Structures are given as C-alpha cells and as structure tokens.
Amino acid sequence: MSMFGILDISAAGMDVQQARLEAAAANLANAQTTGQAGAVYQPLTVVVHSVLGKGAGATDNLSADSLPRPAVTGTAELDVPPRLVYDPGHPDADARGFVSMPGVDPIASMLDLISISRSYEANLRAFDVTRTLMQRTLDMSNHR
Amino acid sequence: MSSIVSQPVFGVLSQALDVAALKQAVHTANIANAGVPGYHRLDVSFDAQMQRASDEMTAADGSESWPSGGGPRVVRAADETVRLDKEMALMAKDAARYQTLLSAFEHTVGLMQMAIKEGREG
C-alpha cells in the first residue's frame, strides 16, 4: 500500500470543489444577463459521483489505491424558469415589457460558496496531515 | 534461536503502522467524498484488528503474519453520512496514533542500537 495514493484522493476532492466553484461563480456572474425569451443563461450544476480507484475488487477489501474518490461526471443545466423583471425600455423586453433573466438563486449560490470553501479546506488539511505523516516516516530512517 | 531483529514487537508495530496508514487513507476518502450522493462512510476496525494480531503474537511462536481473516479491512461504517467536523477530529486522533507508533518504533530501534554498541554512547 502506498501513501502516495492517499494524496491522490485529496487531490480528487480538491478537483471536484474547484469544478463546483467554477459553476457557482459562473452562475453568480451571469445572474444579471438578459436574453430574448427562452434564450437566457441556464444556471449550471456539476454532477459528482464516487468512483473506486484502480484495481478495486469487493467493497470490503479496499486499499489506499482503490478507495472511492469523487469525480465530476458532467455539468448539467438546472431546470429553473427564468426570472421576469418589468423593464419596458429594455431592448430585450417582451411585448408586455418583461425582461427574462436567469433563475439564479443568489442566497443558495452564496451558501454553495461557503460549503465549497469548507470542503476544499478539509481536503487540503487531509492532504497536509498525510504529508506530515509521510515526512515523519522518512525522518525516522535519517535520525539513526 | 530467536534473533534480536525478529522480535515480535517489530511485527506488531509494523502491522499497527499499516492499519494506521490505512485509517488515514479512509479518513481522506471520507472527507473527499463528503456530500457526494450515494456515498457510504467507510471505516477500518483498528482495535479489533490489533487485538486479533496481538493475541496471535503472544499465543503462538511469534510468527509475523496476519491472523487467518486476512489483513486490515475497509468496512462500511455504522453511520452512513460523513460529518466533516467529526471526520477531521477522527483524522487528527488517528494521525497522533500513527506518530505514537513511529516513536515506539524509533525507541525500539534505539534500544537495539544500544545493545549493539554495548551501552556506549555515540
């Protein structure tokens, strides 16, 4: 069993949080964009699955190299209706004077950002602990 | 004849280190997969494994293989969902345990070296 494999798991975790951050940032950045009816930006979400590492057999006999790690399997558009804002002078306004904007929920997006940040920190901490343990193991052979 | 380097304590310590390293891997996996739909929290039964190993060590001839059940096993934990704060605390505890085992290993080697040098310093 290799301790390097443990670092890969933390790296996979950080990759996933990075992808979630990109989606959340894109949603917030595009929240105020407009479009002709039906053609507005659709908020994005990333689909994350746990996949077993290489050489994995039965679930009850996993090693550091085969433990499940998260992976982004795709990006999906959230099926939310556009937000209608009354702004008759706007070039994208429809016949009744409403402008379509993406149905981004700013509060939910901010909460997502907090959760992403915490998860990333946790993965980084796990990475750091593994690194410290590896370093101490190596030091042991130097001291004597 | 039993040699100084084949003392059972080395076998027990290195197996304990293996289990502790696997525990670190499992905590890492739990933290990385926290919040992923369908993920079931994993665990390693450290104490049970060590008890079985140490029983075999003391009972038999000091052989250094795992008991018949095989090596340490990754099992599904009783609590299904990962709680990040709890997982971090458990990881810190098991990292301390790993470092304690390393210290024990170092001290054992130190004693051997003292014996080799007939108690002289340096």
Interface residues (C-beta under 8 A of the other chain):
Chain A: M1 M3 G5 I6 I9 S10 A12 G13 V16 V48 H49 S50 T59 D60 N61 L62 S63 A64 L67 P68 R69 P70 S115 R118 S119 A122 N123 R125 A126 F127 V129 T130 T132 L133 R136 T137 M140 H143 R144
Chain B: D18 A21 L22 Q24 A25 V26 H27 T28 A29 I31 A32 N33 A34 G35 V36 P37 G38 Y39 L42 G70 R73 V74 V75 R76 L84 E87 M88 M91 A92 A95 Y98 Q99 L102 F105 E106 V109 G110 Q113
